[in-house]
């Protein structure tokens, strides 16, 4: 069961990183997140992407926000710890 959780979480976080790359998150931040993921520091990986998207005022789609929410639910992260990302969602 743990391996399933790990693999699914890693896939979701990889998608999160790829999405952040697609919207222009700086390479150094992407590399930091990738390093955390490689060392199975899932919470730090997630936090790094969210914090840097916010710090850089990078807009995201509703679909990308839904991915953030899916990961947060899977990792049992409280809503108030990622709700601020809604402010970055651009209406399509």
C-alpha positions in Angstrom: 0.0 0.0 0.0 2.8 2.4 0.8 4.4 1.9 -2.6 1.1 2.7 -4.3 0.8 5.9 -2.3 4.5 6.8 -3.0 4.2 6.2 -6.8 0.9 8.0 -7.1 2.2 11.0 -5.1 5.4 11.1 -7.1 3.5 11.1 -10.4 1.2 13.9 -9.2 4.1 16.0 -7.9 5.9 15.4 -11.2 2.9 16.8 -13.0 2.9 19.8 -10.6 6.5 20.5 -11.5 5.9 20.1 -15.2 3.0 22.5 -15.0 5.0 25.0 -13.1 7.7 24.8 -15.8 5.0 25.4 -18.4 3.9 28.7 -16.8 7.4 30.0 -16.4 8.6 29.2 -12.9 12.4 29.9 -12.8 14.7 27.0 -13.4 16.3 27.2 -9.9 13.0 26.8 -8.2 12.1 23.9 -10.5 15.4 22.2 -9.7 14.9 22.7 -6.0 11.4 21.0 -6.2 12.8 18.2 -8.3 15.6 17.6 -5.8 13.0 17.4 -3.0 10.9 15.0 -5.0 14.0 12.8 -5.7 14.7 12.6 -2.0 11.0 11.8 -1.3 10.5 15.1 0.5 7.0 15.4 -0.9 5.8 18.2 1.4 8.8 20.4 0.7 8.4 19.8 -3.1 4.8 20.8 -2.9 5.5 23.9 -0.8 8.3 25.0 -2.9 6.2 25.0 -6.1 3.3 26.8 -4.5 5.4 29.4 -2.6 7.5 30.2 -5.7 4.4 30.5 -8.0 3.0 32.9 -5.5 6.3 34.8 -5.0 6.7 35.3 -8.7 3.0 36.2 -9.2 2.6 33.5 -11.9 -1.0 33.0 -13.0 -2.3 29.5 -13.2 -5.4 27.9 -14.7 -8.3 26.4 -12.9 -7.2 23.0 -14.1 -3.7 23.5 -12.5 -5.4 24.6 -9.3 -7.5 21.4 -9.3 -4.2 19.5 -9.5 -2.9 21.4 -6.5 -6.1 20.5 -4.6 -5.9 16.9 -5.6 -2.3 16.6 -4.4 -3.2 18.4 -1.2 -6.1 16.1 -0.4 -3.9 13.0 -1.1 -1.2 14.4 1.1 -3.7 15.4 3.8 -2.7 19.1 3.6 -5.2 21.5 5.1 -7.2 23.7 2.8 -5.9 26.9 4.5 -2.4 25.9 3.6 -3.0 26.1 -0.2 -6.1 28.2 -0.5 -4.0 31.3 -1.3 -3.3 29.7 -4.7 -6.9 30.6 -5.8 -5.7 34.2 -6.1 -3.4 33.2 -8.9 -6.1 31.5 -11.0 -6.9 33.3 -14.2 -10.4 33.1 -15.6 -10.4 31.5 -19.0 
